[in-house]
Amino acid sequence: MQRFVFFEQLKEENRQLLLEHAKEMRIPSGMEIFRQGDRCKEAFFLVEGSVRVSRAHESGRDMTLYYLKPYEQCNVNLNAILTDAFSIGTAVSETECIGISIPAHITKRLYVEETAYQDYVFSLFAFRLESLVSLVEDVRFKQLDARLKEWLKSSDTKVLHATHDKIASHLGSSREVISRLLKEFEQEGLVKLSRAQIEILF
């Protein structure tokens, strides 16, 4: 917990309280950390790795809300804790991860007593809100092929290991549409496709 930006600004008693109750989690890739509809009994803080947070529709399809990065706390998880509500999304590890879990009652106490932690929470919510607004704008005003190109271009690797289902979930589309667009991109020389792998050529 010491490496989270708010930690050193906490009262000594609350720093000790966090350290006493912090439980390290070593999470394999593909593990569900919490599910949409869960009552979250612990707050989740990510230290290493990447976690995808998504929301499922009654049709069975889902859409990525955001990716959790190191030294961030999960907004969906925290919202469920602070409001005593069901989780509105599901979190699944994209890679091997290291996380820290803190009991819900400790997290609530921290939120009530510590301005530094409140500031941290609000900064994360502001960042997520801005990201969601951008997502809504993209869905409303951009063609899917342009959004797919942007998503591929933003990858930090030229060889992307991702199924068409996964890409469809991220972009709020269907596997069939994504497959068709990727095939068109391949014909245009933008990508090279193989099983669960996309080589980005642009």
matplotlib code that plots the C-alpha trace (Angstrom):
import matplotlib.pyplot as plt

x = [0.0, 2.9, 3.3, -0.2, -0.2, -2.5, -0.8, 1.9, -0.8, -2.9, -2.9, -0.5, -3.3, -4.9, -1.7, -1.2, -4.8, -4.4, -1.1, -2.7, -5.7, -4.0, -4.0, -1.8, -3.4, -1.5, -3.9, -3.4, -4.4, -8.0, -9.2, -12.5, -11.9, -15.6, -18.7, -21.6, -24.3, -21.8, -21.9, -18.3, -16.9, -13.4, -11.9, -9.4, -6.2, -4.0, -0.2, 0.9, -0.7, -3.9, -7.5, -10.5, -13.7, -16.8, -20.6, -22.8, -26.1, -29.1, -28.4, -25.3, -22.9, -20.6, -18.7, -15.4, -15.9, -12.2, -8.9, -7.4, -3.7, -1.1, -1.7, -5.4, -8.4, -11.4, -14.3, -17.0, -15.8, -15.5, -18.9, -20.5, -18.8, -19.5, -23.2, -23.8, -25.1, -24.5, -21.5, -22.5, -19.7, -17.2, -13.5, -11.2, -7.4, -5.9, -2.4, -0.9, -1.6, -0.6, -3.3, -4.2, -7.6, -8.9, -12.0, -15.1, -15.5, -11.9, -12.3, -15.4, -13.7, -10.8, -13.1, -14.9, -11.8, -9.1, -9.2, -6.2, -8.1, -11.2, -9.1, -7.6, -11.1, -12.5, -9.6, -10.2, -13.9, -13.2, -10.8, -13.2, -16.1, -14.0, -13.1, -16.8, -17.8, -15.2, -16.5, -20.1, -18.9, -17.0, -20.0, -22.3, -20.2, -17.4, -17.8, -16.8, -14.0, -12.4, -12.7, -11.2, -8.3, -7.7, -7.9, -5.4, -3.1, -3.1, -1.8, 1.7, 2.7, 2.6, 1.5, -1.8, -3.1, -6.8, -9.9, -12.5, -14.9, -12.7, -12.3, -16.0, -16.6, -14.2, -15.8, -19.4, -20.0, -20.4, -17.8, -19.2, -18.9, -15.3, -14.3, -15.6, -13.8, -10.5, -10.8, -11.2, -8.2, -6.2, -7.2, -6.0, -2.7, -3.3, -3.2, -2.2, -4.6, -4.0, -5.7, -6.3, -3.5, -3.4, -0.2, -0.6, 1.1, 0.3]
y = [0.0, 2.3, 3.0, 4.4, 8.1, 8.8, 6.5, 8.8, 11.5, 9.4, 9.6, 7.2, 5.1, 4.7, 3.8, 1.1, 0.0, -0.5, -2.4, -4.7, -5.6, -5.5, -9.0, -9.6, -11.3, -13.1, -13.6, -15.7, -14.4, -14.9, -15.1, -13.4, -11.1, -10.1, -10.6, -8.3, -8.6, -9.5, -7.9, -6.8, -7.4, -6.2, -3.3, -4.2, -2.2, -3.2, -3.3, -5.1, -6.3, -5.4, -6.0, -5.6, -4.4, -5.0, -4.9, -7.7, -7.1, -9.5, -10.6, -12.3, -9.8, -7.6, -4.4, -3.1, -0.2, 0.3, -1.4, -1.1, -0.1, -0.5, 1.7, 2.2, 1.2, -0.3, 2.2, -0.4, -2.3, 0.8, 2.1, -1.2, -0.9, 2.7, 2.4, -1.1, -2.0, -4.8, -4.6, -3.1, -4.9, -7.8, -7.7, -10.3, -10.3, -9.7, -10.8, -12.3, -9.7, -8.7, -6.9, -5.9, -6.4, -4.3, -5.2, -3.1, -1.6, -0.4, 1.2, 3.0, 4.3, 5.5, 7.3, 9.1, 10.1, 10.8, 13.8, 12.4, 9.2, 11.1, 13.1, 9.9, 8.4, 11.5, 11.7, 8.1, 8.7, 11.9, 10.0, 7.1, 9.5, 11.3, 7.9, 6.8, 10.1, 9.6, 6.0, 7.3, 9.9, 7.3, 5.0, 7.8, 9.7, 7.4, 4.6, 1.2, 0.7, 3.9, 2.9, -0.5, 1.1, 3.4, 0.5, -1.6, 1.4, 2.1, -1.4, -1.4, -4.4, -5.1, -8.7, -8.7, -11.8, -11.3, -13.2, -11.4, -11.9, -10.0, -7.1, -7.0, -6.8, -3.9, -2.0, -2.8, -4.8, -8.4, -11.0, -11.3, -7.6, -7.4, -10.5, -8.9, -5.7, -7.4, -9.4, -6.2, -4.7, -7.8, -7.4, -3.7, -4.8, -3.3, -6.5, -10.2, -12.6, -16.0, -17.9, -15.6, -13.3, -10.1, -8.7, -5.0, -3.6, 0.1]
z = [0.0, 0.6, -3.2, -3.6, -3.9, -0.9, 1.6, 3.0, 3.6, 5.9, 9.6, 11.2, 12.8, 9.4, 7.7, 10.3, 9.9, 6.2, 6.6, 9.2, 7.0, 3.5, 1.9, -1.1, -4.1, -6.8, -9.6, -12.8, -16.2, -17.0, -13.4, -12.4, -9.5, -9.0, -11.0, -12.1, -9.4, -6.6, -3.2, -2.8, 0.6, -0.2, -2.1, -4.8, -5.5, -8.4, -8.0, -11.2, -14.4, -16.2, -15.3, -17.7, -16.3, -18.4, -18.2, -19.6, -21.4, -21.0, -24.6, -23.3, -25.0, -22.9, -23.4, -21.9, -19.5, -18.8, -18.1, -14.6, -14.5, -11.7, -8.6, -9.5, -7.5, -9.3, -9.5, -10.0, -7.0, -4.9, -5.9, -4.8, -1.4, -0.7, -1.7, -0.4, -3.9, -6.3, -8.6, -12.0, -13.8, -13.9, -13.5, -15.1, -15.1, -18.5, -17.4, -14.3, -11.6, -8.1, -6.1, -2.6, -1.0, 1.9, 3.8, 2.9, 6.4, 6.5, 3.1, 4.2, 7.3, 5.2, 2.9, 5.7, 7.7, 5.1, 2.7, 0.8, 0.1, -0.9, -3.4, -4.8, -5.3, -6.9, -9.3, -10.4, -10.9, -12.9, -15.1, -15.7, -16.4, -19.0, -20.6, -20.6, -22.2, -24.9, -25.4, -25.9, -28.3, -30.3, -30.4, -31.5, -33.9, -35.3, -37.8, -36.4, -38.9, -37.8, -34.1, -34.8, -36.6, -33.7, -31.2, -33.2, -33.6, -29.8, -29.1, -27.5, -29.6, -33.3, -32.8, -30.9, -29.2, -29.1, -30.3, -32.4, -29.6, -27.2, -29.7, -30.2, -26.5, -26.2, -29.1, -28.3, -31.5, -32.6, -33.5, -37.0, -37.7, -36.3, -38.3, -41.5, -40.9, -40.0, -43.2, -45.1, -43.3, -44.3, -48.0, -47.7, -46.3, -42.9, -40.8, -41.2, -39.5, -37.9, -35.1, -32.1, -33.4, -35.4, -36.9, -37.2, -40.4, -40.2]

ax = plt.figure().add_subplot(projection="3d")
ax.plot(x, y, z, "-o")
ax.set_aspect("equal")
plt.show()
